[in-house]
C-alpha cells in the first residue's frame, strides 16, 4: 500500500471520528414530577385518597367521641358504682383506647399501601411515555429536571412538552393552577365543616 493511500485512509478515519464526536451523545431532560402531578390519572387518585382519608378521619372521630362519652360517664358516675361495675367500665375505656391506637397504626399503613397502589401505574405510564420519546429521538440519557440543580438547555432537549401531550395533559394546566385548584377545594371543604 502506498503512502498516499495510507494518508487518505487516515484522513478519512480522522474525518469520520471528528464527525461522530461533533454530533456527540444526545441528552434530554423532563420535569417528571410535573408530569406525574398533572396527569389526569392523578386527579382520580387524589379523589380516591381524599375519600379514604375522610372515611378514616370520620371513623377516628367517632371512636374519640365514644371514648369521651364513656370517660365522661365514668368520671361522673364512678363514685356511685359498685367495684365490679367500676372495673368493668374501666376495662371498657381501656379497650376503646387500645382500639384507637391500633386503628391509628393500621390506618396509616392502609393509606400508605393505597397510595403506593394508586401511584405505581401512574409512575409507570409516565416512565413509559418518556422512555418511548427518548428512544424515538435517539437520546442516550433523560434526566429528571426536577431533581437537578442545573441544566444547560443548549445541550439538552426538553421533553416535558412532548410528554405532556402524550399523557393528555391540557396545555393550560400548570403546577400553579393545580395548587390553586387544590387550595380552593381545601377551603371549600373547610368551610363546609
VMD Tcl script that draws the C-alpha trace (Angstrom):
set ca {
  {0.00 0.00 0.00}
  {1.38 3.33 -0.95}
  {1.97 6.15 1.43}
  {-0.61 8.26 -0.39}
  {-3.34 5.64 0.17}
  {-2.42 5.36 3.87}
  {-2.68 9.13 4.23}
  {-6.08 9.18 2.51}
  {-7.41 6.35 4.72}
  {-6.02 8.03 7.85}
  {-7.61 11.34 6.83}
  {-10.95 9.56 6.21}
  {-10.84 7.98 9.68}
  {-9.98 11.31 11.27}
  {-12.86 12.98 9.40}
  {-15.35 10.26 10.44}
  {-14.11 10.37 14.04}
  {-14.45 14.15 14.14}
  {-17.93 14.00 12.64}
  {-19.02 11.37 15.15}
  {-17.62 13.31 18.10}
  {-19.12 16.58 16.82}
  {-22.56 15.01 16.90}
  {-21.83 13.55 20.34}
  {-24.26 11.87 22.68}
  {-27.77 13.23 22.82}
  {-29.17 14.24 26.19}
  {-32.68 15.24 27.20}
  {-34.48 16.29 30.33}
  {-38.03 16.23 31.56}
  {-39.76 17.56 34.66}
  {-41.03 14.16 35.81}
  {-42.63 15.47 38.99}
  {-44.68 17.98 36.99}
  {-45.81 15.28 34.58}
  {-46.98 12.95 37.33}
  {-48.74 15.68 39.31}
  {-50.62 16.98 36.25}
  {-51.65 13.65 34.71}
  {-55.44 13.13 34.56}
  {-54.98 9.78 36.33}
  {-53.52 11.66 39.28}
  {-56.79 13.55 39.71}
  {-58.74 10.33 40.20}
  {-56.04 9.01 42.55}
  {-56.38 12.20 44.63}
  {-60.17 11.76 44.78}
  {-59.77 8.16 45.97}
  {-57.14 9.14 48.53}
  {-59.26 12.03 49.82}
  {-62.31 9.75 50.17}
  {-60.32 7.14 52.07}
  {-58.74 9.73 54.33}
  {-62.17 11.20 55.06}
  {-63.53 7.75 55.96}
  {-60.57 7.18 58.24}
  {-61.00 10.61 59.85}
  {-64.74 10.04 60.36}
  {-64.13 6.63 61.91}
  {-61.39 8.01 64.13}
  {-63.61 10.90 65.22}
  {-66.46 8.55 66.14}
  {-64.03 6.42 68.17}
  {-62.81 9.53 70.02}
  {-66.39 10.60 70.68}
  {-67.19 7.13 72.04}
  {-64.13 7.32 74.29}
  {-65.01 10.83 75.52}
  {-68.62 9.81 76.24}
  {-67.58 6.68 78.16}
  {-64.86 8.54 80.02}
  {-67.20 11.40 80.99}
  {-69.74 8.86 82.21}
  {-67.04 7.06 84.19}
  {-65.86 10.30 85.80}
  {-69.34 11.45 86.75}
  {-70.75 8.12 87.98}
  {-67.81 6.13 89.32}
  {-68.49 7.19 92.90}
  {-71.96 5.64 92.75}
  {-70.96 2.40 91.04}
  {-70.03 -0.80 92.73}
  {-66.45 -2.03 92.49}
  {-67.30 -4.59 89.78}
  {-69.14 -2.01 87.62}
  {-66.29 0.48 88.04}
  {-63.73 -2.16 86.99}
  {-65.86 -3.24 84.03}
  {-66.30 0.35 82.84}
  {-62.56 0.98 83.32}
  {-61.70 -2.05 81.15}
  {-64.18 -0.83 78.56}
  {-62.43 2.56 78.41}
  {-59.02 0.88 78.15}
  {-60.34 -1.32 75.35}
  {-61.52 1.75 73.45}
  {-58.09 3.38 73.91}
  {-56.39 0.26 72.57}
  {-58.72 0.14 69.56}
  {-57.98 3.82 68.85}
  {-54.21 3.21 68.96}
  {-54.48 0.13 66.75}
  {-56.71 2.00 64.31}
  {-54.22 4.87 64.08}
  {-51.41 2.45 63.22}
  {-53.30 0.31 60.72}
  {-54.99 3.26 59.03}
  {-51.60 4.87 58.36}
  {-50.37 1.61 56.86}
  {-53.55 1.29 54.80}
  {-53.17 4.81 53.42}
  {-49.52 4.19 52.51}
  {-50.40 0.93 50.75}
  {-53.29 2.56 48.91}
  {-51.11 5.46 47.83}
  {-48.46 3.05 46.52}
  {-51.08 1.01 44.66}
  {-52.60 4.12 43.07}
  {-49.30 5.78 42.21}
  {-47.45 2.79 40.73}
  {-49.41 2.69 37.44}
  {-49.24 6.48 37.13}
  {-45.45 6.50 37.50}
  {-45.17 3.54 35.15}
  {-47.25 5.24 32.45}
  {-45.22 8.46 32.70}
  {-41.97 6.46 32.63}
  {-43.09 4.55 29.54}
  {-44.01 7.75 27.70}
  {-40.66 9.37 28.49}
  {-38.77 6.19 27.53}
  {-40.63 5.92 24.21}
  {-39.98 9.59 23.39}
  {-36.30 9.21 24.25}
  {-35.88 6.07 22.15}
  {-37.74 7.57 19.20}
  {-35.49 10.63 19.22}
  {-32.25 8.77 19.90}
  {-31.39 10.12 23.34}
  {-28.96 8.15 25.46}
  {-29.94 9.81 28.76}
  {-33.02 11.60 30.01}
  {-32.54 13.49 33.23}
  {-35.28 14.48 35.66}
  {-35.00 18.25 35.75}
  {-36.99 18.43 38.99}
  {-34.02 16.70 40.66}
  {-31.16 18.65 39.08}
  {-29.62 21.93 40.14}
  {-28.56 22.99 36.65}
  {-29.28 22.05 33.04}
  {-27.63 23.63 30.02}
  {-30.69 23.98 27.78}
  {-28.46 24.41 24.72}
  {-27.02 20.90 25.16}
  {-30.10 19.08 26.40}
  {-33.52 18.74 24.80}
  {-36.56 19.43 26.99}
  {-39.04 16.56 26.51}
  {-41.57 17.88 29.04}
  {-43.95 19.39 26.48}
  {-43.87 16.32 24.24}
  {-44.51 14.09 27.25}
  {-47.36 16.35 28.41}
  {-49.01 15.97 25.01}
  {-48.52 12.18 25.01}
  {-50.05 11.98 28.51}
  {-53.05 14.14 27.51}
  {-52.23 16.90 29.98}
  {-54.11 20.05 28.92}
  {-51.85 22.86 27.72}
  {-53.31 25.33 30.23}
  {-52.80 23.01 33.21}
  {-49.79 24.00 35.31}
  {-48.47 23.24 38.75}
  {-49.69 26.68 39.82}
  {-53.23 26.07 38.52}
  {-53.25 22.66 40.23}
  {-52.15 24.20 43.53}
  {-54.85 26.87 43.25}
  {-57.43 24.19 42.48}
  {-56.37 22.06 45.44}
  {-56.29 25.08 47.76}
  {-59.80 26.16 46.68}
  {-61.04 22.60 47.26}
  {-59.45 22.52 50.73}
  {-61.03 25.87 51.61}
  {-64.44 24.71 50.39}
  {-64.13 21.53 52.44}
  {-63.03 23.52 55.49}
  {-65.95 25.94 55.13}
  {-68.41 23.05 54.82}
  {-67.25 21.58 58.13}
}
mol new
graphics top color blue
foreach p $ca { graphics top sphere $p radius 0.5 }
foreach p [lrange $ca 0 end-1] q [lrange $ca 1 end] { graphics top cylinder $p $q radius 0.2 }
display resetview
